[in-house]
Amino acid sequence: MDLTNLRVVALGHSSAGKSSYLAAAFTHLAAGRKGFRLVAADSAVASRLKDTGKRLAKGIYPPPTSRSTDLEAVLEYGRREVTGFHWTDYRGGALTDSAADDPETARLLGRLTDADAVVVFADAHRLATDPDSHDEVRRTVVLLHRAVGDGSTPLPIVLAYTKSDLLAGPADWARARAAAAPLEELLAGGGRVRGATVAVSCGRSPRGVAVPVLWCLSTLLDHRARQAENRLETANGFVKDLRREANGIDSLVSWFKGVESAAKRLAYWEGEVRERKEEVAGLSRPARRLAKLLEREQRGTAPPAGASAPAVTR
């Protein structure tokens, strides 16, 4: 897992609100939150997203588009870069084209297979009112199942219910979540999937816009920090054992046998410990702080329990 360029893939039909979401999320996080700040690699892209974000705050939504949107960005903590990521979304046709040899679908499946994280956008109002949307849910689940596969690295998947402010009440939410139940079941299925659901609205009263991005980055950063801590623990164990072996007699015997002495191996592992400590110091604190920021941003964003839904996993 390359923390300098995590690959995040966004899925959703052409009017699910992906473009609005990205603009709202970027505007929110680019302003800075608890020491974290999102910075786009391309200043022109950043300006365009912020302009759209300002219009969203006035209730002016961008028109639906079939174009995919790419964003190269880094998440900074203080003055230090914590992680970089590449955000790519796909047009809705990739979720509805049935041809197995459809080039767009093939490209999408390839990106999903290589993805470090996935955000699925589901128009909550459409789920509650349009039976045709159920077919798109089923197709999305099929694609995700094919892409998840096996592996030890966690795969964050977020189900973002967009336009959640358009749902009138529990009955609407019950229909929407019932339609999306196959997706929620996949998120709660365990294995390498680390799933979350969030109700998102991007207009005058934005809600939950930071959660999908932060969930993905926090989950992956926490995994990397735990890996670094485990490597440090292993290196410390080698140093402890070798310090008992490293002495003059061992060096003499090793020289006579033509093998590497414990003292030389100790010097190597002491160097490894220093490097591992630096790695842990650079990951653990930002990972903890990012998890706290995520918890703060998640408050009040859980979809209403209008339908029986599985618990998410982390």
N, C-alpha and C positions, 0 to 999 in steps of 0.2 A: 504494500500500500504506500503510494507516494503522496505524502502530505503536502507537497508543493503543487500538486495538480490533481485533486480529487475530482472524479467524474460523476456529476449529478445529472440524471436524466429526468425530464419532466414529461408526463403523459397526460393527455386529456383531449377531448374533442375540440373543434375549432372555436366554440363559443363558451368554453368552460371557464375562461377568465385567467388563463396562464399569463398573458401579457400584462394584464392589470395587476396580477399578483406580483410578478417580478418587479414591476415599477414600484409598487407599494412597499415590498420587502426591502428593496435596495434603498429607497428614500429613507425608510425607517432606520435601517442599520448603518447607512452611510453617515447619518447624523451623530452616531456614537451612542453606545449603550453600555454603561458600567465598565468603561475602559476598553470595550471592543468597538471596532469600526470596520465597515466593509469598504474596500477601495477597489474600483474597477481599473483594469489594465488600460482600457481605452477611455480617454477623457470625453470623447464625443458620445460614446455609449452611456457614460455616467450622466452627462448633461441631458440626453434624451430621456433616460429613465426618470431623472429627477423632475423634468418638465411634465412628464406623464403623471408622476406622483403628485405634483402640485394640482394638476387638473382633477385628479381623482378626489383630492381633499375638498374640491368644490362640487363634487358630484358629477364631473364630466368624464365619461368612460371612453376609452379608445374603441374603435370599431373592431369586430371580430376579424382575425387575419388567418390566412392559411400559411403564412411564412413562419419558419422556425426561428427562434431567437437564441443566440449564443451570448454568454457572458463569461469573460475571464475576470476573476476577481481574487483578492486576498482578504483574509480576515486578520486584522491587526489587534494586538493587545498592548496598549501603551504605544511604544514606538517600534515594537517587534512584530514581525510577521509570524503568525501562528500556523496558518494553513492557507493554501491556495485551492481554488476549485474552478472547474469549467462546467457551466450550466448550459444544457442543451434541451430545447423542447421540440416536439414533433407535431406536425399537423394532425388533425383529427382523422384524416383519411387512413392513416396507418393503423387506426384502431377499428376501422370499419371495412377496409378492403379485405375480401375473402380469399383472393387468389394467393395460393401458397408461394408463387414465384413473383409476387408483386415486389418490385425493387425497393420501394419505400419501407414496406413491412420487413423485408430482409435486412435493410440497413438498421431499422429500429431494433430488431431482435439482436443484431450484432452489438449495438450500443448498450442494450440492456444487459447482455451477457458480460460485457466489460465494465459495467457501471459499478461505482463504489457506493452509490445511493440512488434511490428513486423517489420521486414525488408524483403521486397520482392525483390529478385534479378532477373532481366530480361536481358538476353543477347540482347543488342540493335541490333547487327549485325544479329543475328539469327531471331529476330522479323521482321527485314526488308527484309529477304531473304527466310525464311522457313515457309510456311503456317502451318506446323504441330505445330509450337510454339503457334499458336492462341488457340488451344485446351487447352494447359497448362494454358494459361492466364484465360480462362473461368473457368477451374477447380479451379484455385487459388481463383478467385473471389467467387465461390460458397463456398469454405471452409472458407474464411474470413467472408462472410456474416453470416454463421452459427456460427462462433466463436465470432463475435463482440458483439451481444446481446445488452441488455440495461444496463445502469449504469451511475453513476455520475462521476466516475473517467475517465479522458481522456485516450484514447488508441492511442498512436503515431504509425502511420504506414508510413513507408518510401518505396517508389518505387525507387530502385537504378538501373538505366540503366547502366549495366556493358559493358566493351569493347567498350565504346562510341568513343574511338579514331579510331576505325575501320570503322566508318561511313563516307562516302565520302562527304556528304553535305546535304542540305535541303531536297532533294528528299528522301534520305535514312531515315532521321529523320521523315519525314512525314509518311512513311510506318511503321516505328517502333512504333511511337506514336499512329498511327491509330490502330495497332494490340493490343496495350496495353490500348486502350481507356477505356475498362470496369474497369480496375484497377484504372486509373486516376479518373474516375467518382466516384468510391467507396471512394477514398481519399478525394474528394471534397464534399461528401454527407452530411457532418455535423454530428450532434449527438455527440457521444463521440469520434469519430475518429478525430485525428489531423494529417493531411496528408502532405507529402512533396514528391517532385520528385527531383532526382539529377542525373546528368550524371557523371559516375565514370570511371576512368581508373587507372590501378595499375602498369603500367610498368615504363619505364625510366622517363616519365613525369607524375607523379601521379596527379590526379585531383579528388577532392571531397571525398577522402577516409575517412575523419573524420566526414563528415556530417551525415550519417545515425546513427552512434553511438551517436554523440552529439545531434542530433535532439531528439532522444528517451529520453536520460538522462535529457536534458534541459527542455523538455516539462513536464516530471514527477517531476523534482525538483521544477520547477516553480509552479506547482499545489500544491505540498506539502508546499511550502513557503507561498502561498496565504491562504491555510488552517490554517497554524500557525498564520498568521496575523489576520485572522478572529477570531480564538480562543482567541487571546490576546485582541482584541477589545471587545469581549463578557465579558471576565473576568474584564477588566477595567470598563465596564458598571456596573457590579455587585458591584464592590468596590465603585464606585461613589454613587450608591443608598444606600448601606449599611452604608456608612460614615454619611449619613444624619440621619439614624435610630439609630446608635449605641450611646447610652448615658446611664447614670445611671438609669433613669426611665425605659427605655426599658429592661435593665438587671434585674431590680427588678421585673417587670411585667412578664418577661419570666421565672424567677426563680419561681415565685408564680404559674404560669400556667404549669410549668414543660416542657417547650419547649426550644429549643436552642435559645439563644439570638442573636441579630444582631451583637454584638461585636464578638461572636465566629464565626459566619458566615463570618464576615469581615476578621478575622484573616485567615480563610481558603482561601478566595478568594485573599487576598493579597499574600499568598503563591503561589496560582495559577498564579498570574500575574508575580511573579518573575520567575517561571518556564517557562511561555510562552515567556517572554522576552528573556530568554536564548535560547529557541528553535528558535525564530525568528532570533536572532543574528547569530545562526549557520546555517540558511538556506537562508535568504534573500540576503545577500551579495554574497555568492557563486552562487546563482541562477541568480542574475543580471550579474555577471562576466561571467558565463557560456553562458548566452544568447548572450553576446557581442562576445565571442569567436566563437559561432555558426554562428553569422552574418558574422564574418570575414571569416570563413572557407567556407561559402556558396557563396561568391562572385565569379561570373564567372562559377558556376557549374550548373546553370539551363539548362535543355535540350533545345536546339534550338526550337523555335516555328514553327517547320516545319509542324505541324498539329494542327488542332483546339483541344485544351485541356482545361479542367476546371481549375480554379484557386485552389491552395491548401489552406487549412485552418490551422490556428494555434490558 
